[in-house]
Amino acid sequence: NNTLYLQNLNEHIHPRFMRPELERIFGAFGRLLKVTVKRSLKLRGQAFIVFEEASAARTALESLQCRTIYGKSMVIRYARFK
């Protein structure tokens, strides 16, 4: 799977600030196709990162698990859907 699902992001940070930070952090592992930061009440603190290659997603997941961003520790999993 080349899509990662992020949880426990700081919901007080606006997506226009969170998205570039996630692109910078995850972009170091491979080419990103899409970064989606959720803002709705039900989905706050969540994001999806789509990599071009599954191997880059795997490396990012293993390397960045529990990394702190904006004062909160990220929880990273593979997305259930592509």
Phi, psi and omega per residue, in radians:
N1 nan 2.347 -3.121
N2 -1.841 0.213 3.130
T3 -2.009 2.236 3.104
L4 -1.851 2.525 3.108
Y5 -1.957 2.139 -3.113
L6 -1.882 2.401 3.089
Q7 -2.239 2.961 3.082
N8 1.115 0.583 3.028
L9 -1.438 2.708 -3.133
N10 -1.201 1.944 -3.062
E11 -1.312 -0.139 3.117
H12 -1.498 -0.153 3.112
I13 -1.580 2.210 -3.108
H14 -1.171 2.516 3.140
P15 -0.964 -0.517 -3.133
R16 -1.191 -0.308 3.041
F17 -1.715 -0.611 -3.101
M18 -1.240 -0.747 -3.078
R19 -1.010 -0.875 3.136
P20 -1.108 -0.583 3.115
E21 -1.169 -0.746 3.093
L22 -1.149 -0.682 3.096
E23 -1.080 -0.701 3.136
R24 -1.159 -0.792 -3.092
I25 -1.197 -0.881 -3.056
F26 -1.409 -0.421 3.118
G27 -1.119 -0.363 3.108
A28 -1.176 -0.297 -3.087
F29 -1.720 -0.196 3.138
G30 2.794 3.080 -3.105
R31 -1.247 2.259 3.120
L32 -1.672 2.359 3.081
L33 -1.620 -0.606 -3.095
K34 -2.796 2.465 3.031
V35 -2.228 2.081 -3.115
T36 -2.106 2.096 3.095
V37 -1.878 2.178 -3.087
K38 -1.483 2.426 -3.089
R39 -2.135 -0.280 -3.078
S40 -1.108 2.787 -3.062
L41 -0.964 -0.746 -3.093
K42 -1.298 -0.528 -3.020
L43 -1.905 0.190 -3.130
R44 -1.009 2.549 3.108
G45 1.405 0.277 -3.122
Q46 -2.216 2.689 3.107
A47 -2.687 2.807 3.054
F48 -2.180 2.358 3.108
I49 -2.109 2.126 3.137
V50 -1.904 2.078 3.098
F51 -1.666 2.729 3.058
E52 -1.216 -0.645 -3.092
E53 -2.122 2.480 -3.139
A54 -1.156 -0.553 -3.132
S55 -1.143 -0.621 3.095
A56 -1.171 -0.687 3.112
A57 -1.117 -0.735 3.137
R58 -1.101 -0.784 3.130
T59 -1.105 -0.733 3.121
A60 -1.123 -0.762 3.132
L61 -1.034 -0.817 -3.116
E62 -1.186 -0.635 -3.061
S63 -1.425 -0.578 -2.990
L64 -1.825 0.010 -3.131
Q65 -0.954 2.247 3.117
C66 1.213 0.275 3.075
R67 -1.234 2.458 -3.133
T68 -1.515 2.296 3.082
I69 -2.413 2.187 -3.085
Y70 0.917 0.705 3.031
G71 1.448 0.075 3.117
K72 -2.272 2.549 -3.118
S73 -1.510 2.095 -3.112
M74 -1.205 2.501 2.967
V75 -1.956 2.138 -3.046
I76 -2.071 2.329 3.081
R77 -2.430 2.899 2.964
Y78 -1.298 2.460 3.090
A79 -1.226 2.563 3.115
R80 -1.240 -0.561 -3.129
F81 -2.067 2.612 3.127
K82 -1.430 nan nan
